[in-house]
Amino acid sequence: MGTPSCPWPFCFWRDLMNIVLIGYRAVGKSTLGRLLAHELGMKFLDTDTLLGNKIGEDIESYVKKNGWQAFRKLECEVLQSLIGIDRHVIATGGGVVDVIQNLEILRSLGHVIWLKAPINRILERLKQNPRPPLLCGVPEKEVKLMLPKRIPLYMKAADLVLDTGDLDLKEASKLLRLLIQDLISGGACAR
């Protein structure tokens, strides 16, 4: 008699590598990432939190003192330090794709999923976010300046795309799990 079968989703997720969430601010990377990690029995990491721990201060203060180039260099180091971990859901900073070298690192970490939302939805969510815009102080200007530059980079890095604009957290998590399952099994939704 063979090995007993294992009911879905348990066998499916057992050997899953990392899931890496990319996308602009306020699209749900950290919130959805925590929920997804819990649902899949995986660990959760947020690269912005790891960066804050490394620099010993908030990102805004660090960038004001040291500039974006120094910050992006540290961000790259944090990403590189994650190479070799397994079974994590990793939420990244919105600008992680600004450094081309990071695209290769992201893909080496696992399945890269771009969470996106329409600009108006991002702006609504940013109004509820206590963290100030880091680039120009005005959310509308920042989003309209940076998002068009980053969209091609998100597209280049991503294995999957999920629009979270009109989804609540549970709907987004359920759809994301189905998309990941389809990606891993080589289904029609895989890029």
Residue pairs with C-beta under 8 A, 6 or more apart in sequence:
5 11
6 14
9 40
9 177
9 181
12 181
12 184
13 40
13 41
13 42
16 40
16 42
16 87
16 180
16 184
17 86
17 87
17 110
17 111
18 82
18 85
18 86
18 87
18 88
18 89
18 90
18 109
18 110
18 111
19 33
19 36
19 42
19 88
19 89
19 90
19 110
19 111
19 113
19 180
20 90
20 92
20 106
20 109
20 110
20 111
20 112
20 113
21 29
21 32
21 33
21 89
21 90
21 91
21 92
21 113
21 115
22 29
22 92
22 96
22 97
22 106
22 112
22 113
22 114
22 115
22 154
22 157
22 158
23 29
23 94
23 114
23 115
23 116
23 117
23 154
24 94
24 116
24 117
24 122
24 143
24 146
24 147
24 150
25 94
25 122
25 126
25 129
25 131
26 117
26 122
26 125
26 126
26 129
27 115
27 116
27 117
27 122
27 125
27 164
28 115
28 117
28 164
28 169
28 172
29 46
29 91
29 92
29 94
29 115
30 46
30 48
30 91
31 169
32 115
32 164
32 169
32 172
32 173
32 176
33 44
33 46
33 89
33 90
33 91
34 44
34 89
35 169
35 173
36 42
36 89
36 173
36 176
36 177
37 43
37 44
37 88
37 89
38 44
39 173
39 177
40 89
40 177
42 87
42 88
42 89
43 87
43 88
43 89
44 88
44 89
44 90
44 91
45 82
45 85
45 88
45 89
45 90
45 91
46 90
46 91
47 75
47 78
47 79
47 82
47 90
47 91
47 92
47 93
47 96
48 59
48 91
48 92
48 93
50 78
50 81
51 59
51 71
51 74
51 75
51 78
51 93
52 58
52 59
54 74
54 77
54 78
55 62
55 74
59 71
59 93
59 134
60 131
60 132
60 134
62 70
62 71
63 71
63 134
72 95
72 98
72 99
75 93
75 95
75 96
75 99
75 102
76 99
76 101
76 102
76 105
79 92
79 96
79 102
79 105
79 106
79 109
80 105
82 88
82 90
82 109
83 105
83 108
83 109
85 109
88 110
90 109
90 110
92 106
94 146
94 150
95 146
95 150
96 102
96 106
97 103
97 106
97 150
97 153
97 154
97 156
97 157
98 150
98 153
100 153
103 153
103 156
103 157
106 112
106 157
107 157
107 159
111 159
111 160
111 180
111 183
111 184
112 157
112 158
112 159
112 160
113 158
113 159
113 160
113 161
113 162
113 176
113 179
113 180
114 154
114 155
114 157
114 158
114 160
114 161
114 162
115 162
115 164
115 172
116 154
116 161
116 162
116 163
116 164
116 165
117 125
117 163
117 164
117 165
118 163
118 165
119 143
119 144
119 147
121 165
121 166
122 143
122 147
123 139
123 140
123 143
126 133
126 139
126 143
127 139
133 139
133 141
133 142
134 142
135 142
135 145
135 146
136 142
136 145
155 161
158 191
159 183
159 190
159 191
160 179
160 180
160 183
160 189
160 190
160 191
161 191
162 172
162 175
162 176
162 179
164 172
167 175
179 189
181 187
182 188
182 189
182 190
183 189
183 190
183 191
